[in-house]
Amino acid sequence: MNEIEKFNQSKEENIEAIGADKSIQEMGVDFLVASAKKKYSYHFTWMGRPIIAYPQDMIAMQELIWEIKPDLIIETGVAHGGSIIYYASLLELIGGDGLVVGIDIEIRKHNRELIEAHPMFKRIQLIEGSSVDANVVNEVAKLASTKKKVMVCLDSNHTHDHVLEELKNYAPLVSVDSYCVVFDTVVEDMPADYDWGVRTWGRGNNPKTAVMEYLKTNDQFEINKSIDYKLLISVAPDGYLKKIK
């Protein structure tokens, strides 16, 4: 066994040990609960645009994008555009003609203008409309049919019904050995009395419940728990779905 193999084996053993250590996992949840109250995910930018994400999840996405080298990344939920610019910048580093499609029911004028003025916009296509609208789904599916490696990220409306419908429409577009990443599954793990403000999602009605419902009748995906274990702090626990067949 060479030094690189030893390093990787040690890493995997430590990740497995974290997975078996409930106390350290509970500390991760405690941090999420406390930091969410201070809008921690709103504190970061990528190349000048608010990314509204936890840095740990973005590192995981970087690892997956580098490994998969997708031709197409589909993301539902655009907001300020930070994440689609992040993904586009990674595709730019990889080279080739990789494209990011960002879908949102409303892309606000000031956000659209700043995204379109960004140097990474050359790798971005914006679609305004509901991610579960048939016309939008058909447009994205047509584009995906021309690509070999497709990754999907779901990060729009976080209700059970909406995410389940997104999974039914977009997960089939994912290529084998790529991922459908479902963000904000952590809602199910937050305290039952957590104040979501005007949001309609919460315990029992969120992305994680949609994931579990979807997987009951779909054996093409499996949850990559090792990503959860190594991140410890993530808004997408049980949300990193690898397409295995």
Secondary structure by P-SEA (a helix, b strand, c coil): ccaaaaaaaaaaaaaaaaaacaaaaaaaaaaaaaaaaaccccccccccccccccaaaaaaaaaaaaaacccbbbbcccccaaaaaaaaaaaaaaccbbbbbbbbccccaaaaaaaaaccccccbbbbbcccccaaaaaaaaaaaaaccbbbbbbcccccaaaaaaaaaccccccccccccccccccccccccccccccccccccccaaaaaaaaacccccccccaaaaaaacccccccccccccc
